[in-house]
Amino acid sequence: MDAHGGAADVRQDQAFFGREEELRRILKNLREERHTLITGQFGIGKSSLMNEARLLLTGEIHRVEFSSRAAAVRRDSILTVNSPAPLGDCLKELAGGLYRNGDLRIETGGERADWGAVKRELTRLGLRNLEAEILKGIARSGKKYFLFITNLERISIPSMRFFQSLIRITVVCGSALATKDLEPFLGFWASFERVPLERLPDPVARRLVSHLMRLTPIAAVDIGMCMNEILSSADGNPFHIKNLVHRAATQKTLGRSEIRAFREVEEAPYFNMGPLYMIGAGALTAVKFFSTGAGKREHYIYYSAIGFILYLTFRVFRGFFVFRPQRRK
């Protein structure tokens, strides 16, 4: 139950189950200052695993099986970033973390201006100067910084130089979709030890469902059938498990037919821009073709230019033009 007496939104629950071997590998890498890349399908628990490793590393939580003689990492040596793209937002997150840790030195006319004044000054710097200030701030701090970053597969060609510099002075733990093509930056990815995530084993998935069902009431005629259908439909994917439990909790009553309908639940909706982008580009090309005529030199120059632009657009923004992986029904 939530603070207002209603059903808790289990989709926001942070309880962590299983993944002991993967967690042990990640902690070992971090303590030995080796970069780690967690890979897996959408919703498989990459971000949750990374967050658990961060909390254990800094001593914010304690688990006997992961205890170490090594001292906990100071919280002011941690940076977290949601995504490397867009680069401007990524740099602002990094700058904000460094500011909170006292390691970002930007001249604003005062000894230590508030974050609002600093952000305005950062905006005037431009991306390249901001990159330089971030790298200088980390290098001058005298600390060993640990960077936790999700969606690392979205890294782009223009930002690669910055990230190559970043991994030389920080220890990076990142996550990426296993379905993404990581080959364009093989030299960069070679710096990481990969930790692949598979579906949760059935006993662990059952523990997760039991935990979530204790947090929120479910009015099902057969609670055992409801649990089994959730487990079967989610196929060991924590994201789908939480969504299915949430769906069950938001219904007044669940008969057997409603429970069986869980098998038809698809992944949360999203919008694929690829076809729309191609239709728009094709329409513009057709308009230009009819306005210039087939026999004009301008026509061929235009085709060459638009082909080059399309190629660059897909190379730089390819993460926005693909479907997310679908789970099995």
KAUR-V294124 format. One record per pair of residues at least 4 apart in sequence whose ideal C-beta (glycine too) atoms are under 6 Angstrom apart, sorted by sequence separation. I is the first residue (numbers start at 1). J is the second residue. D is the distance in Angstrom with one decimal. If there is no record, write none. Layout:
# KAUR-V294124
i = [I & I]
j = [J & J]
d = [D & D]
This chain:
# KAUR-V294124
i = [1 & 2 & 19 & 40 & 45 & 73 & 113 & 125 & 136 & 159 & 166 & 185 & 200 & 229 & 230 & 254 & 273 & 292 & 313 & 314 & 29 & 55 & 98 & 99 & 108 & 113 & 125 & 167 & 200 & 213 & 254 & 2 & 40 & 55 & 84 & 98 & 220 & 234 & 248 & 292 & 1 & 29 & 138 & 182 & 234 & 292 & 38 & 122 & 81 & 95 & 108 & 26 & 56 & 234 & 81 & 106 & 59 & 108 & 58 & 230 & 288 & 58 & 106 & 57 & 58 & 79 & 209 & 244 & 99 & 209 & 152 & 147 & 153 & 152 & 153 & 167 & 76 & 145 & 146 & 147 & 148 & 149 & 150 & 27 & 205 & 26 & 30 & 95 & 153 & 233 & 19 & 135 & 139 & 218 & 229 & 233 & 131 & 138 & 205 & 218 & 104 & 208 & 212 & 216 & 226 & 229 & 103 & 219 & 220 & 221 & 225 & 16 & 199 & 200 & 199 & 103 & 31 & 91 & 95 & 98 & 94 & 273 & 274 & 273 & 272 & 270 & 267 & 77 & 263 & 77 & 78 & 79 & 80 & 81 & 82 & 83 & 85 & 84 & 83 & 84 & 85 & 87 & 240 & 237 & 235 & 54 & 50 & 47 & 50 & 50 & 46 & 35 & 36 & 37 & 38 & 39 & 41 & 33 & 40 & 39 & 179 & 44 & 37 & 39 & 35 & 35 & 36 & 37 & 38 & 39 & 40 & 34 & 36 & 157 & 156 & 29 & 154 & 25 & 22 & 18 & 18 & 17 & 17 & 17 & 44 & 45 & 43 & 15 & 43 & 10 & 10 & 10 & 8 & 8 & 7 & 11 & 10 & 10 & 11 & 10 & 7 & 42 & 42 & 41]
j = [5 & 6 & 23 & 44 & 49 & 77 & 117 & 129 & 140 & 163 & 170 & 189 & 204 & 233 & 234 & 258 & 277 & 296 & 317 & 318 & 34 & 60 & 103 & 104 & 113 & 118 & 130 & 172 & 205 & 218 & 259 & 8 & 46 & 61 & 90 & 104 & 226 & 240 & 254 & 298 & 8 & 36 & 145 & 189 & 241 & 299 & 46 & 130 & 90 & 104 & 117 & 36 & 66 & 244 & 93 & 118 & 72 & 121 & 72 & 244 & 302 & 73 & 121 & 73 & 75 & 97 & 227 & 262 & 118 & 230 & 174 & 170 & 176 & 176 & 177 & 191 & 101 & 170 & 171 & 172 & 173 & 174 & 175 & 53 & 231 & 53 & 57 & 122 & 180 & 262 & 49 & 165 & 169 & 248 & 259 & 263 & 162 & 169 & 236 & 249 & 137 & 241 & 245 & 249 & 259 & 262 & 137 & 253 & 254 & 255 & 259 & 52 & 235 & 236 & 236 & 141 & 70 & 130 & 134 & 137 & 134 & 320 & 321 & 321 & 323 & 324 & 327 & 143 & 329 & 145 & 146 & 147 & 148 & 149 & 150 & 151 & 154 & 154 & 154 & 155 & 156 & 159 & 327 & 327 & 328 & 148 & 148 & 150 & 173 & 175 & 175 & 172 & 173 & 174 & 175 & 176 & 178 & 171 & 178 & 178 & 325 & 197 & 192 & 194 & 191 & 192 & 193 & 194 & 195 & 196 & 197 & 193 & 195 & 316 & 316 & 193 & 319 & 195 & 195 & 200 & 204 & 204 & 207 & 208 & 237 & 238 & 237 & 211 & 239 & 212 & 215 & 216 & 215 & 216 & 216 & 242 & 242 & 245 & 246 & 246 & 249 & 324 & 325 & 325]
d = [6.0 & 5.3 & 5.3 & 3.8 & 5.6 & 5.6 & 3.8 & 4.0 & 5.8 & 6.0 & 5.8 & 5.9 & 4.6 & 6.0 & 5.9 & 4.7 & 5.4 & 5.0 & 5.8 & 5.3 & 4.2 & 4.4 & 4.6 & 4.4 & 3.8 & 5.5 & 4.8 & 5.3 & 4.3 & 5.9 & 5.5 & 4.8 & 5.3 & 4.5 & 5.1 & 3.9 & 4.1 & 3.9 & 6.0 & 5.2 & 6.0 & 4.6 & 5.3 & 5.2 & 4.3 & 4.7 & 4.7 & 5.7 & 5.6 & 5.8 & 5.0 & 5.4 & 5.4 & 5.8 & 4.8 & 5.4 & 3.2 & 5.3 & 5.6 & 4.6 & 5.5 & 5.3 & 5.2 & 5.0 & 5.2 & 4.2 & 5.5 & 5.6 & 5.9 & 5.6 & 3.8 & 4.6 & 3.9 & 4.6 & 5.2 & 5.7 & 4.1 & 4.4 & 4.9 & 4.8 & 5.1 & 4.7 & 4.9 & 5.8 & 5.7 & 4.6 & 5.6 & 5.7 & 3.9 & 4.6 & 5.4 & 5.7 & 5.7 & 4.8 & 5.0 & 5.2 & 4.8 & 5.3 & 5.1 & 5.4 & 4.8 & 5.8 & 4.4 & 4.2 & 5.2 & 4.8 & 4.7 & 5.0 & 4.0 & 5.6 & 5.6 & 4.8 & 6.0 & 4.2 & 2.9 & 4.2 & 5.3 & 5.0 & 6.0 & 4.7 & 5.1 & 5.6 & 3.9 & 5.8 & 5.5 & 5.9 & 5.9 & 4.6 & 5.8 & 5.5 & 5.4 & 4.8 & 4.8 & 4.3 & 5.8 & 4.2 & 4.2 & 5.6 & 5.5 & 4.6 & 5.7 & 4.6 & 5.9 & 5.9 & 5.9 & 5.4 & 5.5 & 5.2 & 5.8 & 5.8 & 3.8 & 4.7 & 4.8 & 5.3 & 4.4 & 5.5 & 5.9 & 4.9 & 5.3 & 4.3 & 5.0 & 4.9 & 3.8 & 5.7 & 5.2 & 4.5 & 5.5 & 5.0 & 5.0 & 5.1 & 3.4 & 5.9 & 6.0 & 6.0 & 5.1 & 5.9 & 4.5 & 5.6 & 5.3 & 5.6 & 3.6 & 5.3 & 5.4 & 4.7 & 5.9 & 4.7 & 5.1 & 5.7 & 2.6 & 4.5 & 5.5 & 5.5 & 4.9 & 5.0 & 4.5 & 4.7 & 5.5 & 5.2 & 5.1 & 5.4 & 4.9 & 5.2 & 5.4 & 5.1]
